[in-house]
Amino acid sequence: MTFSPVIPQSGLLGWTFLSRTLEAQKDNFMKSGAPNREAEAFRERISSVKTADDLVGDRELLSVALTAFGLEDDLNNTFLVKKVLSDGSFSEDALANRFSDKRYLEFTKAFGFGDFDVPRTQLSDFSEEIISKYIDQKFERAVGDQDESLRLALSLDQSIGEIVNKEATEATKWFSVLGNPPLKSIFDTAFFLPPAFSNLSLDRQVNFLKSEVLSKLDGESIDIFKEQSSVDRLRTKFLLASQLNNQTVKTGASTALSLLRNGFKLSF
């Protein structure tokens, strides 16, 4: 049986319903088949995985591992995945440190193949740590199949929390926001940043984003997102902006269709 999340409508009202029913819906999702089987396989076999080769060689476990970090599209790119895992995170030249997308860095840190003599797969609670992330990601993707904005809204707490709660400088945390594609999309939408914003240098992006966000949310540093109220305000701004963008697109399409029906010729 395939489970589809119940989402009666989009935007803020859709989020209100989803957040109220989240635990029950995730529980039903887990019982629906494939996610539960894959999680159980990971739980049973991951302790036997001690090298990057071991993980890459087990496609089922690798699928769970990559999905847990939102990297499932790289399942067939085994050379890249093995290199990221083998390099680890300690060296500045490690492949994960050279990617702008910091999900690869979190991925290799989680497994520890290139960082420690004994990888983290040998920890007693490791399987549950990864499975929890995996289930969250799978459920978010199921939500995204119906409403991508709600998927991003659902991912916000964890993605921003992982950034603000780590030991790092203010600048590094803002760079991490830019290095997380789903999170960057939330900020871009919430603050109406144009596509050209991404063409600026990273330093200019950080300075502008920091100034814009903190002025609009009445904060002094990115650590305002340690407070749930600030996370909720960001999510609300994002959902309202998404609704506005969707309505603008629909209105524009409707206007164009009306003009065409009435004999107007459009030129582009």
matplotlib code that plots the C-alpha trace (Angstrom):
import matplotlib.pyplot as plt

x = [0.0, 1.3, 0.7, 0.1, 0.1, -3.2, -2.9, -6.3, -4.8, -1.6, -0.1, -0.5, -3.8, -2.2, 0.7, -1.6, -3.3, -0.1, 1.7, -1.3, -1.5, 2.2, 3.0, -0.1, 0.7, 4.4, 3.4, 1.0, 3.7, 6.2, 3.7, 2.9, 5.6, 8.9, 10.2, 9.8, 11.5, 14.4, 14.8, 14.8, 17.4, 19.6, 19.1, 20.1, 23.2, 24.8, 27.1, 28.8, 29.8, 33.2, 34.5, 33.3, 33.7, 31.3, 28.6, 28.9, 28.8, 25.4, 22.9, 20.0, 22.0, 23.5, 20.1, 19.0, 22.2, 22.0, 18.3, 18.9, 20.9, 18.8, 21.4, 19.4, 19.9, 23.5, 22.7, 24.2, 27.2, 29.1, 32.6, 31.7, 30.0, 33.0, 35.4, 33.4, 33.2, 36.9, 38.2, 36.3, 36.0, 39.2, 41.4, 40.8, 41.4, 38.7, 36.1, 33.2, 34.9, 35.2, 31.5, 29.3, 26.5, 27.3, 25.0, 28.0, 30.0, 27.3, 27.1, 30.7, 30.9, 28.0, 29.7, 33.3, 35.0, 37.7, 38.1, 38.4, 40.0, 36.6, 33.7, 30.5, 28.7, 29.9, 28.1, 25.2, 22.8, 24.1, 21.4, 18.6, 20.2, 20.3, 16.9, 15.3, 16.8, 15.8, 12.1, 11.9, 13.4, 11.1, 8.0, 9.1, 9.5, 6.0, 4.7, 6.7, 5.1, 1.9, 3.2, 6.8, 6.4, 5.1, 8.0, 10.4, 8.4, 8.5, 12.3, 13.0, 13.3, 15.9, 17.9, 18.2, 18.6, 21.6, 23.3, 22.6, 23.4, 26.9, 30.1, 31.0, 31.4, 28.5, 29.8, 30.3, 26.7, 25.4, 27.7, 26.0, 22.6, 23.8, 25.3, 22.0, 19.9, 16.5, 17.2, 18.5, 15.3, 13.3, 15.3, 15.3, 11.5, 10.7, 12.7, 11.9, 15.6, 15.9, 17.7, 20.5, 21.3, 23.1, 25.5, 27.0, 30.2, 29.5, 30.8, 28.3, 25.5, 26.2, 26.4, 23.2, 21.3, 22.4, 21.3, 18.0, 17.0, 18.0, 16.4, 13.1, 13.1, 14.4, 17.5, 21.2, 22.6, 21.7, 21.3, 17.8, 16.8, 17.6, 14.2, 11.2, 9.3, 11.9, 11.8, 8.0, 8.1, 10.5, 8.3, 5.2, 7.0, 8.1, 4.6, 3.0, 5.6, 5.1, 1.3, 1.8, 4.1, 1.7, -1.2, 0.8, 1.7, -1.9, -3.3, -0.8, -1.7, -5.4, -5.0, -3.0, -5.6, -8.4, -6.5, -6.0, -9.6, -10.6, -8.4, -5.4, -2.0, 0.8, 4.4, 7.4]
y = [0.0, 3.4, 6.2, 9.8, 12.6, 14.3, 17.9, 19.6, 22.9, 24.8, 27.8, 28.6, 26.8, 23.7, 24.0, 24.4, 21.1, 19.3, 20.3, 19.3, 15.9, 15.3, 12.6, 10.5, 10.9, 10.0, 6.9, 5.8, 6.5, 4.3, 1.4, 1.8, -0.5, 0.4, 3.0, 0.6, -2.3, -0.2, 1.2, -2.3, -3.5, -0.5, -1.3, -4.9, -4.5, -1.1, -2.4, -4.7, -1.6, -0.4, 1.3, 3.5, 0.5, -1.5, 1.2, 1.9, -1.9, -2.3, -0.3, -0.7, 0.7, 3.4, 4.5, 5.0, 6.8, 9.3, 9.9, 10.8, 13.8, 14.7, 13.3, 10.4, 11.7, 10.6, 7.0, 5.9, 8.3, 5.8, 7.1, 10.6, 9.2, 6.9, 9.8, 12.1, 9.4, 8.3, 11.9, 12.6, 16.2, 17.0, 18.0, 21.4, 19.5, 16.9, 16.8, 17.5, 20.8, 21.9, 21.6, 24.6, 22.2, 21.5, 18.4, 16.4, 17.6, 16.6, 13.2, 12.3, 13.7, 11.4, 8.2, 9.1, 6.7, 9.2, 10.8, 8.0, 4.6, 3.2, 4.7, 6.0, 3.0, 1.1, 3.3, 1.6, 4.5, 5.2, 3.3, 5.1, 8.5, 7.9, 6.2, 9.2, 11.5, 9.0, 8.8, 12.6, 13.0, 10.3, 11.9, 15.3, 14.1, 12.5, 15.9, 17.6, 15.4, 17.3, 20.7, 21.6, 24.7, 22.6, 20.2, 23.1, 24.4, 21.0, 20.8, 24.2, 23.3, 20.6, 22.4, 25.7, 24.1, 22.1, 25.3, 27.6, 25.0, 24.1, 25.7, 28.1, 31.8, 34.0, 34.2, 30.4, 29.9, 32.3, 30.5, 27.2, 28.7, 29.5, 26.0, 24.2, 24.4, 23.8, 26.3, 28.8, 28.5, 29.3, 32.5, 33.5, 33.2, 34.7, 37.8, 38.1, 37.7, 37.7, 35.0, 37.4, 37.4, 34.1, 35.7, 37.9, 36.9, 34.7, 37.5, 39.9, 37.4, 36.7, 40.4, 41.3, 38.3, 38.9, 42.5, 41.8, 38.9, 40.5, 43.8, 42.2, 39.8, 42.2, 40.2, 40.8, 37.5, 34.3, 32.8, 34.3, 31.0, 29.2, 30.6, 28.7, 32.0, 33.2, 30.0, 30.2, 33.8, 32.8, 29.9, 32.2, 34.7, 31.9, 30.4, 33.8, 34.7, 31.3, 31.8, 35.3, 34.0, 31.2, 33.6, 36.0, 33.2, 32.0, 35.5, 36.2, 33.0, 33.6, 37.2, 35.9, 33.3, 35.9, 38.2, 35.4, 34.4, 37.9, 38.1, 40.0, 39.1, 38.7, 39.3, 38.3]
z = [0.0, -1.0, 1.6, 0.4, 3.0, 3.5, 2.4, 1.9, 0.7, 0.3, 2.0, 5.7, 6.1, 4.6, 7.0, 10.0, 9.1, 8.3, 11.5, 13.6, 12.1, 11.5, 14.0, 13.0, 9.3, 9.7, 11.7, 9.0, 6.4, 8.3, 8.3, 4.6, 3.3, 1.6, 4.1, 7.0, 5.2, 4.1, 7.6, 9.1, 6.6, 7.6, 11.3, 10.8, 8.6, 9.1, 12.0, 9.5, 7.4, 8.3, 5.2, 2.4, 0.1, 2.3, 2.2, -1.6, -2.2, -0.5, -2.7, -0.2, 2.7, 0.5, -0.6, 3.0, 3.9, 1.0, 1.4, 5.1, 3.9, 0.9, -1.5, -3.0, -6.5, -6.3, -5.7, -9.0, -8.7, -6.6, -7.5, -6.1, -3.0, -2.2, -2.7, -0.3, 2.3, 2.0, 2.2, 5.4, 6.7, 8.6, 5.7, 3.9, 0.6, 1.4, -1.4, 0.9, 2.0, -1.6, -2.4, -1.9, -1.0, 2.7, 2.8, 1.6, 4.5, 7.0, 5.2, 5.5, 9.1, 10.1, 8.9, 9.8, 7.4, 6.5, 9.9, 12.5, 12.7, 13.9, 11.9, 13.6, 12.0, 15.1, 17.6, 19.2, 18.4, 14.9, 13.0, 14.8, 14.2, 10.4, 10.2, 11.9, 9.3, 6.5, 7.6, 7.8, 4.3, 2.8, 4.4, 3.3, -0.3, -0.2, 0.9, -1.8, -4.5, -3.6, -2.5, -2.7, -0.5, 2.3, 1.9, 2.4, 5.3, 6.9, 6.5, 8.1, 11.8, 11.3, 8.6, 10.4, 13.7, 12.6, 11.5, 14.4, 17.1, 15.9, 17.1, 14.3, 13.6, 12.5, 9.0, 8.7, 9.8, 7.1, 4.5, 5.6, 4.8, 1.3, 1.1, 1.8, -1.4, 0.2, 3.0, 0.6, -1.4, 1.7, 2.4, -1.3, -1.4, 2.0, 1.3, -2.5, -3.5, -7.3, -9.3, -9.9, -6.2, -6.7, -9.2, -6.5, -4.7, -1.6, 0.7, -0.8, -0.6, 3.1, 3.9, 2.1, 3.4, 7.0, 6.8, 5.2, 7.4, 10.7, 9.9, 9.0, 11.9, 14.5, 15.4, 16.1, 14.8, 13.0, 16.5, 16.6, 14.9, 18.2, 19.2, 17.8, 17.4, 14.9, 13.0, 12.9, 11.6, 8.8, 7.8, 7.8, 5.6, 3.2, 2.9, 2.4, -0.3, -2.0, -2.0, -3.5, -6.2, -7.1, -7.3, -9.4, -11.8, -12.0, -12.4, -15.2, -17.0, -16.6, -18.0, -20.9, -21.7, -21.5, -23.9, -26.4, -26.2, -27.0, -30.1, -28.6, -30.0, -27.5, -28.5, -26.4]

ax = plt.figure().add_subplot(projection="3d")
ax.plot(x, y, z, "-o")
ax.set_aspect("equal")
plt.show()
